[in-house]
Amino acid sequence: LPAGYGRMKPDLVTYGSLVRGSNLVSGCKVLSGTSVASPVVAGAVALLA
């Protein structure tokens, strides 16, 4: 997508609400927030680099 001065910049969005994660007690837990979305974004950025 065009940004200032003709540069290209990616816009990246991901899920971060009601994501199933692991839990030591019950085996599974529903999580929400930036701590859930951050690893997905970090992985996508690593693939872009």
N, C-alpha and C positions, 0 to 999 in steps of 0.2 A: 504494500500500500504506500502511496506517495506520502512523504513527509516534507518538511521544509527543505529548501535548496535541492530538490530533486532526489533526495535520498529515499531508499526503500526501508521500511521498518515493518517487522511482523507484529501482528496483534495475536495474542495467545490467551485463550480462556480455557478453563477446565472445571470439572465438578468439584464441589467441596461441601456437599450437604448430603446427609443420610448415606454415607459410605460405610460398608461393612469392613471391619478390621478385626484383628485377633485380640483375644483377652485371655489371660492366664486362668481366670476363675471359670468363666462360662464358655470359653473357646471362641466366642464371637461377640462383637459389640458394634453398635452403630455409632459412627463418629461424624462430626461436622466441624467446619472451620478452615482457617488458613493452614493449620498444621496437617490437614488432610490433602489440601490442594498443592502445597509447596513441593512435595516430592514429585508430583506429576509434572509440574512446570519445570523443575530442575532437570528431569529426564528428557523432556522435549527440547529444552535449550541445549543440552549436551548433544542431542542428535543433530541439531541445526549447526553446531560449531564444527 
